[in-house]
Structure formats: structure tokens, C-alpha cells
């Protein structure tokens, strides 16, 4: 799975997504990521779901509600400090829709976590970011 933990940035895909975010000066990368996950055909694959979770965490950070248990997110925090003036209100409905796809039975990331003994912690992490984006 390329993951070393159940938190949002505990995988290679989310970290790579964050690298791409740091070269953006607007919210377009976040918005595109969320739209991709919402509009995925048939199923939501592991990478799309991991990227959408990273986008949701970025929104939570921009809204002043970072997670408590995340690994060191200095890179995200620096980006947020430079962009905290951006209005994220229009992204909240997209993030909510993306989270609904991630927690659905057609999400490969969820299916993979269901096969581990850390599934409940992963679910709690997803639910936590959902509370922090609103």
C-alpha cells in the first residue's frame, strides 16, 4: 500500500501530493484533487483517495484546524502560512463529497485498510478530518 501508518500523510502518495501543493499559489491543486476523486469512474483507487485525504487535511489546516497526531507537517504549515488568506468555503462541499467516496464500499483505500488491524484508527482519522473541514 505504500503506507507506514494510518494518518493522512503516512504514505508516499500523500507526501508526493504535498510536494505538488507547495508549488501552487492558489487553491487549484486542492480543488482539482477533490474533483478527481468525486468524479472517479467505477471505483476510487488508492492514490486518488490518498490524495483527496491530503487535500482535505490541507483545507483543515487553512481553516485553522490542523490534526493533532499528524507526522511533522512543516512543509504544509509553511504553505498554509503563506496562503491562509485564501477563502476555502467553496471547497468544503467538495471535500465532504470526496470523504463520502473515501468511506464508501467502492474505495480501494478503504478496502485495503479493512484488511488490517488498524482499520478503526484509519476510520477515526478520516472522520476527524471530516469534522475539521467544516
ABEGO torsion letter per residue (X at the ends): XGBABABAAABAAAAAAAAAAAABABAAAAAAAAAAAAABBGBBBAAAAAAAAAAAAAAAAAAGBBBAABBBAAAAAAAAAAAAABBAAAAAAAAAAAAAAAABAABAAAAAAAABAAAAAAAAAAAAAAAAAX
